[in-house]
Amino acid sequence: MLLNGTGEVIDDHDYPATTDELIEAYGDRVLELPNGTESVEDVLARLESETFETPEDARFAVYTAVSRKAIGRVGYSDRDPTPVGSPYSPDAVSF
């Protein structure tokens, strides 16, 4: 995810700040995601109205509220084997 400078402006904002204040100030900024883009307004609008005490709280809110466009391959994990019967299991290959 590329924040395109949004992280820095969020850090420089005066806190505490509400969701609505951040949307008003930075809602038109575009986040570049692996499978498309989203505006900060679209991302923060998914959250209930809250007050962020620190820039870190606001950043985490943005990170956690992005859509599925932020996910690379859905269901993919290079850490765990695919569970038996999973619809994401790869096709069998014979060598």
Biopython code that builds the backbone (N, CA, C, O; Angstrom):
import numpy as np
from Bio.PDB.StructureBuilder import StructureBuilder

atoms = [
    (1, "MET", "N", (0.851, -1.164, 0.000)),
    (1, "MET", "CA", (0.000, 0.000, 0.000)),
    (1, "MET", "C", (0.894, 1.224, 0.000)),
    (1, "MET", "O", (1.802, 1.346, 0.823)),
    (2, "LEU", "N", (0.631, 2.126, -0.925)),
    (2, "LEU", "CA", (1.363, 3.379, -0.986)),
    (2, "LEU", "C", (0.476, 4.497, -0.457)),
    (2, "LEU", "O", (-0.592, 4.765, -1.007)),
    (3, "LEU", "N", (0.920, 5.141, 0.604)),
    (3, "LEU", "CA", (0.125, 6.196, 1.201)),
    (3, "LEU", "C", (0.267, 7.520, 0.477)),
    (3, "LEU", "O", (-0.506, 8.443, 0.729)),
    (4, "ASN", "N", (1.248, 7.636, -0.427)),
    (4, "ASN", "CA", (1.435, 8.854, -1.225)),
    (4, "ASN", "C", (1.512, 10.112, -0.369)),
    (4, "ASN", "O", (0.885, 11.123, -0.684)),
    (5, "GLY", "N", (2.275, 10.047, 0.706)),
    (5, "GLY", "CA", (2.466, 11.203, 1.568)),
    (5, "GLY", "C", (1.372, 11.395, 2.607)),
    (5, "GLY", "O", (1.466, 12.294, 3.443)),
    (6, "THR", "N", (0.342, 10.567, 2.567)),
    (6, "THR", "CA", (-0.759, 10.710, 3.517)),
    (6, "THR", "C", (-0.290, 10.450, 4.938)),
    (6, "THR", "O", (-0.731, 11.130, 5.865)),
    (7, "GLY", "N", (0.586, 9.489, 5.125)),
    (7, "GLY", "CA", (1.099, 9.202, 6.460)),
    (7, "GLY", "C", (1.779, 10.402, 7.091)),
    (7, "GLY", "O", (1.629, 10.656, 8.286)),
    (8, "GLU", "N", (2.525, 11.136, 6.285)),
    (8, "GLU", "CA", (3.236, 12.301, 6.806)),
    (8, "GLU", "C", (2.282, 13.426, 7.196)),
    (8, "GLU", "O", (2.485, 14.084, 8.216)),
    (9, "VAL", "N", (1.234, 13.652, 6.386)),
    (9, "VAL", "CA", (0.299, 14.718, 6.744)),
    (9, "VAL", "C", (-0.549, 14.314, 7.941)),
    (9, "VAL", "O", (-0.938, 15.163, 8.743)),
    (10, "ILE", "N", (-0.833, 13.034, 8.063)),
    (10, "ILE", "CA", (-1.545, 12.552, 9.253)),
    (10, "ILE", "C", (-0.678, 12.774, 10.481)),
    (10, "ILE", "O", (-1.175, 13.195, 11.526)),
    (11, "ASP", "N", (0.608, 12.496, 10.366)),
    (11, "ASP", "CA", (1.530, 12.698, 11.490)),
    (11, "ASP", "C", (1.602, 14.167, 11.902)),
    (11, "ASP", "O", (1.735, 14.473, 13.087)),
    (12, "ASP", "N", (1.515, 15.071, 10.933)),
    (12, "ASP", "CA", (1.638, 16.501, 11.210)),
    (12, "ASP", "C", (0.345, 17.151, 11.692)),
    (12, "ASP", "O", (0.354, 18.304, 12.121)),
    (13, "HIS", "N", (-0.759, 16.423, 11.625)),
    (13, "HIS", "CA", (-2.056, 16.959, 12.050)),
    (13, "HIS", "C", (-2.058, 17.158, 13.572)),
    (13, "HIS", "O", (-1.343, 16.460, 14.292)),
    (14, "ASP", "N", (-2.858, 18.104, 14.055)),
    (14, "ASP", "CA", (-2.984, 18.334, 15.499)),
    (14, "ASP", "C", (-3.929, 17.309, 16.113)),
    (14, "ASP", "O", (-5.018, 17.070, 15.592)),
    (15, "TYR", "N", (-3.515, 16.712, 17.208)),
    (15, "TYR", "CA", (-4.310, 15.693, 17.901)),
    (15, "TYR", "C", (-4.637, 16.162, 19.299)),
    (15, "TYR", "O", (-3.887, 16.932, 19.899)),
    (16, "PRO", "N", (-5.771, 15.691, 19.822)),
    (16, "PRO", "CA", (-6.694, 14.701, 19.287)),
    (16, "PRO", "C", (-7.456, 15.226, 18.080)),
    (16, "PRO", "O", (-7.659, 16.431, 17.927)),
    (17, "ALA", "N", (-7.877, 14.287, 17.217)),
    (17, "ALA", "CA", (-8.625, 14.623, 16.003)),
    (17, "ALA", "C", (-9.702, 13.568, 15.788)),
    (17, "ALA", "O", (-9.513, 12.394, 16.106)),
    (18, "THR", "N", (-10.821, 13.999, 15.250)),
    (18, "THR", "CA", (-11.919, 13.069, 14.989)),
    (18, "THR", "C", (-11.818, 12.500, 13.575)),
    (18, "THR", "O", (-11.088, 13.010, 12.725)),
    (19, "THR", "N", (-12.568, 11.441, 13.359)),
    (19, "THR", "CA", (-12.646, 10.847, 12.024)),
    (19, "THR", "C", (-13.107, 11.888, 11.009)),
    (19, "THR", "O", (-12.539, 11.999, 9.922)),
    (20, "ASP", "N", (-14.136, 12.647, 11.369)),
    (20, "ASP", "CA", (-14.670, 13.670, 10.458)),
    (20, "ASP", "C", (-13.643, 14.754, 10.138)),
    (20, "ASP", "O", (-13.578, 15.223, 9.002)),
    (21, "GLU", "N", (-12.846, 15.155, 11.119)),
    (21, "GLU", "CA", (-11.804, 16.166, 10.874)),
    (21, "GLU", "C", (-10.760, 15.647, 9.896)),
    (21, "GLU", "O", (-10.313, 16.379, 9.013)),
    (22, "LEU", "N", (-10.373, 14.390, 10.051)),
    (22, "LEU", "CA", (-9.376, 13.816, 9.140)),
    (22, "LEU", "C", (-9.947, 13.660, 7.728)),
    (22, "LEU", "O", (-9.244, 13.881, 6.742)),
    (23, "ILE", "N", (-11.220, 13.281, 7.637)),
    (23, "ILE", "CA", (-11.855, 13.175, 6.320)),
    (23, "ILE", "C", (-11.900, 14.551, 5.655)),
    (23, "ILE", "O", (-11.599, 14.681, 4.468)),
    (24, "GLU", "N", (-12.273, 15.564, 6.413)),
    (24, "GLU", "CA", (-12.347, 16.923, 5.858)),
    (24, "GLU", "C", (-10.974, 17.405, 5.388)),
    (24, "GLU", "O", (-10.856, 18.035, 4.337)),
    (25, "ALA", "N", (-9.943, 17.106, 6.171)),
    (25, "ALA", "CA", (-8.599, 17.593, 5.848)),
    (25, "ALA", "C", (-7.915, 16.782, 4.741)),
    (25, "ALA", "O", (-7.212, 17.353, 3.907)),
    (26, "TYR", "N", (-8.114, 15.453, 4.723)),
    (26, "TYR", "CA", (-7.325, 14.595, 3.831)),
    (26, "TYR", "C", (-8.159, 13.628, 2.999)),
    (26, "TYR", "O", (-7.607, 12.737, 2.352)),
    (27, "GLY", "N", (-9.469, 13.788, 3.007)),
    (27, "GLY", "CA", (-10.360, 12.850, 2.325)),
    (27, "GLY", "C", (-10.116, 12.689, 0.847)),
    (27, "GLY", "O", (-10.416, 11.635, 0.286)),
    (28, "ASP", "N", (-9.578, 13.708, 0.198)),
    (28, "ASP", "CA", (-9.356, 13.628, -1.250)),
    (28, "ASP", "C", (-8.038, 12.949, -1.617)),
    (28, "ASP", "O", (-7.774, 12.719, -2.797)),
    (29, "ARG", "N", (-7.222, 12.633, -0.642)),
    (29, "ARG", "CA", (-5.949, 11.946, -0.928)),
    (29, "ARG", "C", (-6.228, 10.519, -1.390)),
    (29, "ARG", "O", (-7.151, 9.870, -0.898)),
    (30, "VAL", "N", (-5.432, 10.036, -2.332)),
    (30, "VAL", "CA", (-5.631, 8.707, -2.910)),
    (30, "VAL", "C", (-4.551, 7.754, -2.416)),
    (30, "VAL", "O", (-3.359, 8.061, -2.454)),
    (31, "LEU", "N", (-4.996, 6.592, -1.952)),
    (31, "LEU", "CA", (-4.090, 5.521, -1.536)),
    (31, "LEU", "C", (-3.986, 4.529, -2.682)),
    (31, "LEU", "O", (-5.003, 4.106, -3.232)),
    (32, "GLU", "N", (-2.773, 4.156, -3.045)),
    (32, "GLU", "CA", (-2.575, 3.176, -4.107)),
    (32, "GLU", "C", (-2.444, 1.804, -3.468)),
    (32, "GLU", "O", (-1.554, 1.561, -2.653)),
    (33, "LEU", "N", (-3.348, 0.915, -3.853)),
    (33, "LEU", "CA", (-3.413, -0.427, -3.296)),
    (33, "LEU", "C", (-3.025, -1.435, -4.371)),
    (33, "LEU", "O", (-3.051, -1.100, -5.555)),
    (34, "PRO", "N", (-2.667, -2.657, -3.994)),
    (34, "PRO", "CA", (-2.264, -3.644, -5.000)),
    (34, "PRO", "C", (-3.305, -3.891, -6.086)),
    (34, "PRO", "O", (-2.951, -4.228, -7.216)),
    (35, "ASN", "N", (-4.587, -3.725, -5.755)),
    (35, "ASN", "CA", (-5.644, -4.007, -6.722)),
    (35, "ASN", "C", (-6.542, -2.803, -6.959)),
    (35, "ASN", "O", (-7.757, -2.955, -7.082)),
    (36, "GLY", "N", (-5.968, -1.615, -7.026)),
    (36, "GLY", "CA", (-6.748, -0.418, -7.292)),
    (36, "GLY", "C", (-6.375, 0.725, -6.370)),
    (36, "GLY", "O", (-5.298, 0.735, -5.774)),
    (37, "THR", "N", (-7.273, 1.681, -6.260)),
    (37, "THR", "CA", (-7.039, 2.840, -5.410)),
    (37, "THR", "C", (-8.290, 3.109, -4.571)),
    (37, "THR", "O", (-9.385, 2.646, -4.888)),
    (38, "GLU", "N", (-8.094, 3.870, -3.492)),
    (38, "GLU", "CA", (-9.200, 4.315, -2.647)),
    (38, "GLU", "C", (-8.841, 5.671, -2.082)),
    (38, "GLU", "O", (-7.669, 5.975, -1.859)),
    (39, "SER", "N", (-9.846, 6.476, -1.854)),
    (39, "SER", "CA", (-9.592, 7.764, -1.213)),
    (39, "SER", "C", (-9.595, 7.573, 0.302)),
    (39, "SER", "O", (-10.195, 6.634, 0.823)),
    (40, "VAL", "N", (-8.924, 8.467, 0.985)),
    (40, "VAL", "CA", (-8.904, 8.434, 2.441)),
    (40, "VAL", "C", (-10.330, 8.586, 2.971)),
    (40, "VAL", "O", (-10.685, 7.984, 3.985)),
    (41, "GLU", "N", (-11.143, 9.384, 2.289)),
    (41, "GLU", "CA", (-12.533, 9.545, 2.712)),
    (41, "GLU", "C", (-13.279, 8.212, 2.679)),
    (41, "GLU", "O", (-13.987, 7.877, 3.629)),
    (42, "ASP", "N", (-13.129, 7.453, 1.600)),
    (42, "ASP", "CA", (-13.792, 6.153, 1.501)),
    (42, "ASP", "C", (-13.330, 5.207, 2.605)),
    (42, "ASP", "O", (-14.128, 4.471, 3.184)),
    (43, "VAL", "N", (-12.038, 5.239, 2.883)),
    (43, "VAL", "CA", (-11.480, 4.346, 3.903)),
    (43, "VAL", "C", (-12.000, 4.721, 5.291)),
    (43, "VAL", "O", (-12.515, 3.865, 6.011)),
    (44, "LEU", "N", (-11.870, 5.980, 5.664)),
    (44, "LEU", "CA", (-12.274, 6.391, 7.015)),
    (44, "LEU", "C", (-13.789, 6.383, 7.197)),
    (44, "LEU", "O", (-14.269, 6.262, 8.324)),
    (45, "ALA", "N", (-14.551, 6.509, 6.112)),
    (45, "ALA", "CA", (-16.012, 6.472, 6.213)),
    (45, "ALA", "C", (-16.510, 5.104, 6.661)),
    (45, "ALA", "O", (-17.645, 4.990, 7.124)),
    (46, "ARG", "N", (-15.699, 4.075, 6.535)),
    (46, "ARG", "CA", (-16.079, 2.734, 6.986)),
    (46, "ARG", "C", (-16.067, 2.615, 8.505)),
    (46, "ARG", "O", (-16.657, 1.693, 9.069)),
    (47, "LEU", "N", (-15.399, 3.543, 9.155)),
    (47, "LEU", "CA", (-15.264, 3.487, 10.611)),
    (47, "LEU", "C", (-16.380, 4.265, 11.288)),
    (47, "LEU", "O", (-16.963, 5.184, 10.713)),
    (48, "GLU", "N", (-16.659, 3.875, 12.515)),
    (48, "GLU", "CA", (-17.552, 4.686, 13.320)),
    (48, "GLU", "C", (-16.804, 5.962, 13.682)),
    (48, "GLU", "O", (-15.573, 5.983, 13.699)),
    (49, "SER", "N", (-17.538, 7.008, 13.967)),
    (49, "SER", "CA", (-16.907, 8.264, 14.346)),
    (49, "SER", "C", (-16.146, 8.061, 15.654)),
    (49, "SER", "O", (-16.705, 7.581, 16.640)),
    (50, "GLU", "N", (-14.902, 8.422, 15.651)),
    (50, "GLU", "CA", (-14.087, 8.283, 16.855)),
    (50, "GLU", "C", (-13.077, 9.409, 16.927)),
    (50, "GLU", "O", (-12.884, 10.160, 15.971)),
    (51, "THR", "N", (-12.441, 9.508, 18.071)),
    (51, "THR", "CA", (-11.410, 10.515, 18.280)),
    (51, "THR", "C", (-10.075, 9.804, 18.399)),
    (51, "THR", "O", (-9.906, 8.895, 19.211)),
    (52, "PHE", "N", (-9.132, 10.235, 17.574)),
    (52, "PHE", "CA", (-7.782, 9.664, 17.601)),
    (52, "PHE", "C", (-6.916, 10.536, 18.491)),
    (52, "PHE", "O", (-6.853, 11.752, 18.313)),
    (53, "GLU", "N", (-6.262, 9.919, 19.434)),
    (53, "GLU", "CA", (-5.421, 10.658, 20.378)),
    (53, "GLU", "C", (-4.022, 10.926, 19.833)),
    (53, "GLU", "O", (-3.380, 11.905, 20.215)),
    (54, "THR", "N", (-3.552, 10.059, 18.941)),
    (54, "THR", "CA", (-2.193, 10.186, 18.407)),
    (54, "THR", "C", (-2.199, 9.935, 16.893)),
    (54, "THR", "O", (-3.138, 9.341, 16.363)),
    (55, "PRO", "N", (-1.155, 10.387, 16.210)),
    (55, "PRO", "CA", (-1.032, 10.086, 14.776)),
    (55, "PRO", "C", (-0.987, 8.577, 14.517)),
    (55, "PRO", "O", (-1.513, 8.102, 13.511)),
    (56, "GLU", "N", (-0.368, 7.839, 15.412)),
    (56, "GLU", "CA", (-0.286, 6.384, 15.251)),
    (56, "GLU", "C", (-1.684, 5.763, 15.236)),
    (56, "GLU", "O", (-1.954, 4.865, 14.439)),
    (57, "ASP", "N", (-2.570, 6.236, 16.108)),
    (57, "ASP", "CA", (-3.945, 5.734, 16.125)),
    (57, "ASP", "C", (-4.629, 5.988, 14.781)),
    (57, "ASP", "O", (-5.329, 5.118, 14.264)),
    (58, "ALA", "N", (-4.427, 7.164, 14.227)),
    (58, "ALA", "CA", (-5.045, 7.510, 12.948)),
    (58, "ALA", "C", (-4.476, 6.663, 11.814)),
    (58, "ALA", "O", (-5.224, 6.203, 10.950)),
    (59, "ARG", "N", (-3.177, 6.456, 11.808)),
    (59, "ARG", "CA", (-2.552, 5.615, 10.775)),
    (59, "ARG", "C", (-3.088, 4.196, 10.838)),
    (59, "ARG", "O", (-3.441, 3.616, 9.811)),
    (60, "PHE", "N", (-3.151, 3.631, 12.046)),
    (60, "PHE", "CA", (-3.662, 2.269, 12.200)),
    (60, "PHE", "C", (-5.106, 2.170, 11.714)),
    (60, "PHE", "O", (-5.498, 1.157, 11.135)),
    (61, "ALA", "N", (-5.892, 3.214, 11.945)),
    (61, "ALA", "CA", (-7.272, 3.223, 11.471)),
    (61, "ALA", "C", (-7.305, 3.143, 9.944)),
    (61, "ALA", "O", (-8.109, 2.398, 9.385)),
    (62, "VAL", "N", (-6.451, 3.892, 9.274)),
    (62, "VAL", "CA", (-6.387, 3.847, 7.815)),
    (62, "VAL", "C", (-5.944, 2.461, 7.356)),
    (62, "VAL", "O", (-6.537, 1.893, 6.439)),
    (63, "TYR", "N", (-4.909, 1.916, 7.984)),
    (63, "TYR", "CA", (-4.408, 0.593, 7.597)),
    (63, "TYR", "C", (-5.474, -0.488, 7.746)),
    (63, "TYR", "O", (-5.571, -1.383, 6.906)),
    (64, "THR", "N", (-6.270, -0.413, 8.803)),
    (64, "THR", "CA", (-7.229, -1.482, 9.071)),
    (64, "THR", "C", (-8.547, -1.322, 8.342)),
    (64, "THR", "O", (-9.323, -2.275, 8.278)),
    (65, "ALA", "N", (-8.830, -0.152, 7.792)),
    (65, "ALA", "CA", (-10.131, 0.080, 7.154)),
    (65, "ALA", "C", (-10.098, 0.008, 5.636)),
    (65, "ALA", "O", (-11.134, 0.189, 4.997)),
    (66, "VAL", "N", (-8.933, -0.252, 5.036)),
    (66, "VAL", "CA", (-8.894, -0.366, 3.579)),
    (66, "VAL", "C", (-9.687, -1.597, 3.141)),
    (66, "VAL", "O", (-9.863, -2.540, 3.912)),
    (67, "SER", "N", (-10.157, -1.577, 1.914)),
    (67, "SER", "CA", (-10.987, -2.664, 1.391)),
    (67, "SER", "C", (-10.130, -3.845, 0.933)),
    (67, "SER", "O", (-8.921, -3.896, 1.155)),
    (68, "ARG", "N", (-10.803, -4.777, 0.292)),
    (68, "ARG", "CA", (-10.114, -5.959, -0.236)),
    (68, "ARG", "C", (-9.125, -5.601, -1.342)),
    (68, "ARG", "O", (-8.305, -6.431, -1.734)),
    (69, "LYS", "N", (-9.200, -4.373, -1.845)),
    (69, "LYS", "CA", (-8.243, -3.941, -2.862)),
    (69, "LYS", "C", (-6.822, -3.926, -2.310)),
    (69, "LYS", "O", (-5.857, -3.923, -3.075)),
    (70, "ALA", "N", (-6.691, -3.917, -0.998)),
    (70, "ALA", "CA", (-5.371, -3.883, -0.370)),
    (70, "ALA", "C", (-4.772, -5.274, -0.210)),
    (70, "ALA", "O", (-3.608, -5.417, 0.166)),
    (71, "ILE", "N", (-5.567, -6.295, -0.494)),
    (71, "ILE", "CA", (-5.091, -7.671, -0.348)),
    (71, "ILE", "C", (-4.502, -8.110, -1.679)),
    (71, "ILE", "O", (-5.103, -7.902, -2.733)),
    (72, "GLY", "N", (-3.350, -8.704, -1.626)),
    (72, "GLY", "CA", (-2.749, -9.224, -2.851)),
    (72, "GLY", "C", (-3.609, -10.342, -3.408)),
    (72, "GLY", "O", (-4.666, -10.076, -3.981)),
    (73, "ARG", "N", (-3.190, -11.561, -3.256)),
    (73, "ARG", "CA", (-3.975, -12.709, -3.704)),
    (73, "ARG", "C", (-4.857, -13.153, -2.542)),
    (73, "ARG", "O", (-4.347, -13.517, -1.482)),
    (74, "VAL", "N", (-6.149, -13.126, -2.727)),
    (74, "VAL", "CA", (-7.084, -13.510, -1.675)),
    (74, "VAL", "C", (-6.868, -14.975, -1.314)),
    (74, "VAL", "O", (-6.808, -15.841, -2.187)),
    (75, "GLY", "N", (-6.755, -15.237, -0.027)),
    (75, "GLY", "CA", (-6.577, -16.600, 0.452)),
    (75, "GLY", "C", (-5.157, -17.111, 0.369)),
    (75, "GLY", "O", (-4.898, -18.251, 0.756)),
    (76, "TYR", "N", (-4.224, -16.308, -0.122)),
    (76, "TYR", "CA", (-2.845, -16.754, -0.286)),
    (76, "TYR", "C", (-2.044, -16.552, 0.987)),
    (76, "TYR", "O", (-2.135, -15.515, 1.645)),
    (77, "SER", "N", (-1.271, -17.551, 1.315)),
    (77, "SER", "CA", (-0.331, -17.448, 2.422)),
    (77, "SER", "C", (0.898, -18.266, 2.059)),
    (77, "SER", "O", (0.778, -19.417, 1.641)),
    (78, "ASP", "N", (2.055, -17.689, 2.213)),
    (78, "ASP", "CA", (3.270, -18.444, 1.940)),
    (78, "ASP", "C", (3.833, -19.035, 3.225)),
    (78, "ASP", "O", (4.944, -19.564, 3.232)),
    (79, "ARG", "N", (3.080, -18.949, 4.300)),
    (79, "ARG", "CA", (3.562, -19.433, 5.590)),
    (79, "ARG", "C", (2.965, -20.775, 5.991)),
    (79, "ARG", "O", (3.650, -21.610, 6.581)),
    (80, "ASP", "N", (1.728, -20.980, 5.683)),
    (80, "ASP", "CA", (1.043, -22.194, 6.103)),
    (80, "ASP", "C", (0.609, -22.988, 4.889)),
    (80, "ASP", "O", (0.292, -22.408, 3.851)),
    (81, "PRO", "N", (0.588, -24.313, 5.004)),
    (81, "PRO", "CA", (0.062, -25.093, 3.879)),
    (81, "PRO", "C", (-1.434, -24.831, 3.727)),
    (81, "PRO", "O", (-2.119, -24.517, 4.700)),
    (82, "THR", "N", (-1.928, -24.961, 2.506)),
    (82, "THR", "CA", (-3.353, -24.775, 2.248)),
    (82, "THR", "C", (-4.123, -25.912, 2.907)),
    (82, "THR", "O", (-3.771, -27.077, 2.723)),
    (83, "PRO", "N", (-5.160, -25.601, 3.664)),
    (83, "PRO", "CA", (-5.948, -26.664, 4.307)),
    (83, "PRO", "C", (-6.606, -27.575, 3.266)),
    (83, "PRO", "O", (-6.984, -27.125, 2.184)),
    (84, "VAL", "N", (-6.735, -28.834, 3.600)),
    (84, "VAL", "CA", (-7.361, -29.799, 2.709)),
    (84, "VAL", "C", (-8.802, -29.368, 2.448)),
    (84, "VAL", "O", (-9.533, -29.023, 3.377)),
    (85, "GLY", "N", (-9.202, -29.389, 1.190)),
    (85, "GLY", "CA", (-10.557, -29.034, 0.814)),
    (85, "GLY", "C", (-10.781, -27.544, 0.620)),
    (85, "GLY", "O", (-11.898, -27.130, 0.311)),
    (86, "SER", "N", (-9.750, -26.729, 0.792)),
    (86, "SER", "CA", (-9.886, -25.291, 0.628)),
    (86, "SER", "C", (-10.118, -24.945, -0.837)),
    (86, "SER", "O", (-9.508, -25.550, -1.719)),
    (87, "PRO", "N", (-10.998, -23.976, -1.108)),
    (87, "PRO", "CA", (-11.196, -23.573, -2.508)),
    (87, "PRO", "C", (-9.971, -22.862, -3.084)),
    (87, "PRO", "O", (-9.904, -22.627, -4.291)),
    (88, "TYR", "N", (-9.013, -22.523, -2.239)),
    (88, "TYR", "CA", (-7.806, -21.834, -2.687)),
    (88, "TYR", "C", (-6.637, -22.781, -2.925)),
    (88, "TYR", "O", (-5.535, -22.338, -3.250)),
    (89, "SER", "N", (-6.865, -24.072, -2.768)),
    (89, "SER", "CA", (-5.756, -25.006, -2.945)),
    (89, "SER", "C", (-5.315, -25.018, -4.406)),
    (89, "SER", "O", (-6.142, -24.945, -5.314)),
    (90, "PRO", "N", (-4.015, -25.111, -4.619)),
    (90, "PRO", "CA", (-3.511, -25.099, -6.002)),
    (90, "PRO", "C", (-3.844, -26.394, -6.732)),
    (90, "PRO", "O", (-4.110, -27.422, -6.109)),
    (91, "ASP", "N", (-3.827, -26.329, -8.062)),
    (91, "ASP", "CA", (-4.031, -27.524, -8.857)),
    (91, "ASP", "C", (-2.853, -28.462, -8.675)),
    (91, "ASP", "O", (-1.710, -28.021, -8.557)),
    (92, "ALA", "N", (-3.132, -29.746, -8.652)),
    (92, "ALA", "CA", (-2.073, -30.748, -8.510)),
    (92, "ALA", "C", (-1.203, -30.748, -9.770)),
    (92, "ALA", "O", (-1.710, -30.643, -10.887)),
    (93, "VAL", "N", (0.104, -30.867, -9.574)),
    (93, "VAL", "CA", (1.038, -30.890, -10.678)),
    (93, "VAL", "C", (1.827, -32.195, -10.593)),
    (93, "VAL", "O", (2.338, -32.549, -9.531)),
    (94, "SER", "N", (1.923, -32.901, -11.709)),
    (94, "SER", "CA", (2.651, -34.162, -11.747)),
    (94, "SER", "C", (3.990, -33.915, -12.433)),
    (94, "SER", "O", (4.045, -33.306, -13.501)),
    (95, "PHE", "N", (5.053, -34.386, -11.823)),
    (95, "PHE", "CA", (6.381, -34.209, -12.409)),
    (95, "PHE", "C", (6.820, -35.454, -13.040)),
    (95, "PHE", "O", (7.918, -35.512, -13.593)),
]
sb = StructureBuilder()
sb.init_structure("model")
sb.init_model(0)
sb.init_chain("A")
sb.init_seg("    ")
for serial, (resi, resn, name, xyz) in enumerate(atoms, 1):
    if name == "N":
        sb.init_residue(resn, " ", resi, " ")
    sb.init_atom(name, np.array(xyz, "f"), 0.0, 1.0, " ", f" {name:<3s}", serial, name[0])
structure = sb.get_structure()
